[in-house]
Amino acid sequence: MGKFAICAGIGLVSGVICFFLSVAFLCFFLLLYWGFSHTHPDMSLTYKVAAPVALFAAFAGFMISLFRVFRRVPAEK
């Protein structure tokens, strides 16, 4: 059960980090778009796009860490 909790924590942290990185990247992208096209884009689009990206990152982080925990070969004595 402890390994599962650690993997869930890794998944949660990776999802949160990826969410904020996605929001920051998309804000810069939309500001560049605004500068070149002179039309004001909908800035709430960043949260709408970053949420599925964060969910995928959380799921991927959880599954990769879970796979690595149970894939480990026990140390030979």
N, C-alpha and C positions, 0 to 999 in steps of 0.2 A: 504494500500500500504506500510505503514511503517513496518508492521509485516512481509510482504513478503520480504522486503529488509533486515531486521534483519535475517530472516531465510536463505536468500541467502548468507549473510555474514558469518553466522555460517557454512554453507556448504562449502564455499570457504576456510575458515580458516582450517576446519577439513581436507579438501582435501590436502592442502599444507603441513600441519603437517604430515599427513599420508604418503605423497610422500617422504618427506625427511627421515622419520623414516624407510620407506621401503628401500630406497637407502642405508642408513647406515647399516641396518641389512643385506642386501644382499651383500654389500661390505665385511663385516666381514665373512659372510658365504663363499663367493668365495675365499677370502684370506685363510681361513682354508682349503678349497678344494684344492687350489693351493699348500699349504704346505704339505698336505698328499699325493696328487697324483703326484706332480712334473710336472704337465702340466699347462700351462698358460691359464686360462679361459678368455673368452671375457667379459671384465668389462663393456661394454656397455649393457650387459644383464640386469644390475641393473635398468637402465632407462626404458628399454623395459618392464620389469615386473612391475615396480613401477607405471607406468602411469595408467594401468587399475585399480590397487588397489586404487590409489588416486581418480580416477573417481568414483569408487564405494563408497569410504569413503565420498566424497563430496555429492553424491546423498543421501546416508544414513543420513548424518548429516543434510542436508536440509529437508528431509522428516520427520525425527524424530522431529526436532525443529518446523516444520510446524504443525505436528500433535499435539504437546504439546501446541502450541499457540492456536489452534482452539478447542482443547479438554477441555481447562480450564473451570471450572464451575464458573460462575460469583458469586461474593461475595453477600451473602444475607444481606438485610438491616433490 
